[in-house]
């Protein structure tokens, strides 16, 4: 059961600005993307506070739970309620008993930011021990699908068109059709929102590929591998750590996917 969904209108606001051009200023109204503290609460216990765009928060909560290994499937999240407070929003979830017991055993204080670090890791020792998920077999990607996905995604970025301030994560079929899009000021949040809606709709993570409008960071690759996404494409560059994790996970990582050009950094056998 879900309650209290936040609308598109809450994701942006109007602000007066002095816009300079040709040496003169004009007072105008500008559309600005919003971000706010979002507390993810499991069975009454606050686990994380993330800075996120207040849109698609139920998807965000499901996706975060899956990509961080808190839940194994969307069915283990028994209830979701979005509760607004004066200084932010809580997403209150009821987690299945065994999963909640596991979470309590490893519960830690964690604060996320717009440019998130490594969610859920307190120390370098924990990072070194964090397992790399292995992705399975998946379909083949036509190289032309990258160009089609990028072109279609440009017309589906509603919040970006209004504000110019958010990233998008798109779920695409292997022929390049954009099937789902989620946006957020944080690229990792946009991905979690996308993971959440894919899971909520009970789609298979083997039936398509991820297209990001950002760079491909370590966390983008780690979260994708955690849920079984085997092909990740991004319009910008990957980091070295992202490439190494993709190689170890068996994940196909594509960077600089712009127009007819792209670079494949790991496991090119899925692209023809």
N, C-alpha and C positions, 0 to 999 in steps of 0.2 A: 504494500500500500504506500502511496506517495501523497504528500500534502504540501501546499505552500509553494508551488512553482514560481520562479522569478521570471518576469517577462523580458523581452528584448529591450523595452523602454528603460529598464533599470540598469542596463549595461552601458549607458552613456548619458551625459548631461550637457547642458548648454552653458557656456561661460563667455563673458565679455573679454575681448582681447583687442590690443592695439596692433593692427596689421600694417607693417611697413612695406612700402614699395615705391621705388623711384624717389627716395628721399622724403617721403611723406607718410604719415600715419592715418589710418582710417579705423574708427571704432566699429567692430563687427561682433556678431555672435558666432562662436566656434563650438563644434561638437567634439567632446572629449570623452575618451573611454574611461570608464570607472574601474577602480579596483578597491577591494575591501578585505578585511580579515574574515576568513571563513574557517570556523572551527569544525573539525570532523570528530564527532562524538559517537563512541561505540558503547552501547548498553549503559549510558549515563556517565561514561568516563571520557573526558576530552583527550584525544590522542595527538592531534596535530592542529596547528593554526597556519593556514596558508594565505598568502595574498593572491586573490584571484578576481576575475571579472564576475560579477554577480548574475550570471546567466548559465542555464543548464547545470545547476548545482547538484541535482540528483545524479545526472550522468557523471559529473566530476567525482562524486563520492563513491559511486560504484567502480569507476575506472581506477581511482586511487587505491581502493581496497584490493582490486585484482592485481594491479601492477606492482604493488608493494607486498604482495603475498599475505595480506590480512584475511582475504577471502579467496576460496578456490573457484567459486562461481557466483554469479549474481543471485542464484537461488539461496545462498547462505546468508544473504542480507534479507532479513525477514520483513523489515519495515523501514521506511525513510520518511523523515519529516524535516522540512526547511523552516527554521524558526528565526525570525528577524529580531535583532536587539538594537539598542541605541548605537552601539559602536561596532557592529558587525553582524554576522549571520552564523548560526549553528546549523549544521546538517546532522540531525540526530538519527542514528541507525541502530537497529536491533540486530545483533549478530548471533548466528547460531551458537549454541552452548560450547561445543568443542572448540570452534574457531575463536570464540571470545576468551576461553581459557588459555589458548596458545598466545593470544595477543597480550593478555595480562602478564604472562610469563616473561615477555620481552618488552614490556611497555617502557617507554622512555620519553623524556621531554624532547620535543622537536618543534622548531619554528621554521616555516618555509618563507621564501621571499620571491619577488617577481623574477629575479634571476636566480633560481633555486640552486642550492649546492647539491648535496647528495642526500636525498630524502631518506630518513629512517636510519642513518648511520651516525653514531656518536664519536667514533674514534677511527684512527687509521687501521688498527688491528681488526675492527669489525669490517672495514672495507676490504681488507685483504682476504678475509674469510667469506665474503659474500659470494654465494655460488652464482655461476653464469648459467642461465637457462639455455637449453639446447632447443632449437626450432626443428620441426619435422619437415617432411616432404610437402611440397605445395605446387601450384600450377606454374606454367611458364609465362613470362612477361614479354610481350611484344615491345620492342624498343620504341615503336611509334606511340605506344600507350602513354608514355611519359609526357610527350608533347600534348596529346589530347587531354590528359588529366590536368596539366598546368593551365591550358587555355580555358577549360571548363571551370576550374577552381576560381579563376579570376572573376568570374561572374557570380560566384556563390559566396563571396566574402562580404556579407552585409555590414558587419560591424567595422571592418577595415575600411570599406568604402566611405563610411560616415566619419571615421576618426583617424585612420592611418596609423593606428597605434597597437594593433593586435596581430598575433600569429594565428594561422589556421592549420588544423590537422584534417586531412581528408582521407576517407576510405574509398578506394577505387577498385573497380573490377579489373581483371587482367587485360581487358581490351581498352582501358583508360576511361571508362565512364565513372564520374564522381557520384557516389551513392550517398555518402553522409559527410557532413562538414561540422566541425566545432571550432570556436574561436575563443581566445583568451589573451590577456596581456602576457602571460607566461607560456612559452612554447610547450613545456612539460604539462602544464594544466590543460592546454588545448588537447594534447594527446590523451590525457586521462579522461577528459570529457568524451572524446571519440571512443576510447576503449569501453567506457561505460555504456554508451548508447548501442554499440555493437553487441555487447553482452546482454543488455536489457532486451534487445530484439532477437536474441538467441541466434545470431548469425555466427558463422564459422570464421575464425581468424585465419583459416587456410584459403579462403575464397577470394582473396584480393590482396592489395598492397597499400601501404601507408605513404602518403605524400605530405610533406611538411613545407611550410613557407619560410622556414627558419634554417639555421645551420643544424647539422646533425651532431648533437652533443652525446657524451657518454650516457646521460640519463635517458635520452630519447631511445637509444639502442637498447639499454638495459630494460626499460619498461616494455618495449616492443617484444623483446625476446621472452620476457616473463609471461606474456599471454599467448605466445606462439605466432606472432607476426613475423613472417620470414623474409619479406622484402620491404625495405625502407628507402624512400627517395626524398631528397631535400633540395631546395633551390640553391642553397649555399653549401659551404664546405663542411666536411666532417672534422672532428678533432682526432688526434692520434689515438687517444684512449678509446674513442668510439669505434675506430677501425679495428683495434685489437680485440675489443669485446665482440664485435660483429664476426670477426674471423673465428674466434673461439666458440661462438654460439651457433655457427653455421648459417648466419643471417647474411642476406645480400644487401649491401649498403651502397647506395648511389648518391653522389653529390653533384652539385652544379647542374641540376636538371633544369635547363633553361632552353626553350626552343628545341632545336634539333640536336643540341649538345648535352652530354652527360658523361660522368666519370664513374666507373664501377670500382669500388675499393675492396670488396670482398665477395667471394662466391659468385662469380659472373655466370655460372652455368645455368642460372634461372632466367637469364635474359637472352633473347635471340632476335 
